[in-house]
Amino acid sequence: MRRLFFAALFQQVRIVWPIFSGILVVMVGSGIVAGQIESWRIGETLYFTFVTGLTIGYGDVTPKHAIPRILALLIGLCGIVLTGLVAAVTVQALGAADRDRAEQNDGS
């Protein structure tokens, strides 16, 4: 079952990879612009981007200017879409693995 799941998962990821990578590019690009405006180091910028994108929001690195705050909203929305996409792909792969297993059991 595990092998069937991972095979289906990789097939699903291959299908949605352009969307997935596009969302990541928007998130990281927005984070870099926000980091430049706020004069953050690259580590702080990436940390802020992924903590915001995962909607964790610790609050230890926060934007002070208006444009980075707007970009933080965009990063958060992209993170929500990305989380939904990962969940949808996983559910789809579980369903495909279950169907494949049922077909194998019917065939034996």
Secondary structure, DSSP 8 states (H G I E B T S, - for coil): -HHHHHHHHHHHHHHHHHHHHHHHHHHHHHHHHHHHHHT--HHHHHHHHHHHHTT---SSS---SHHHHHHHHHHHHHHHHHHHHHHHHHHHHHHHHHHHHHHHHHH-
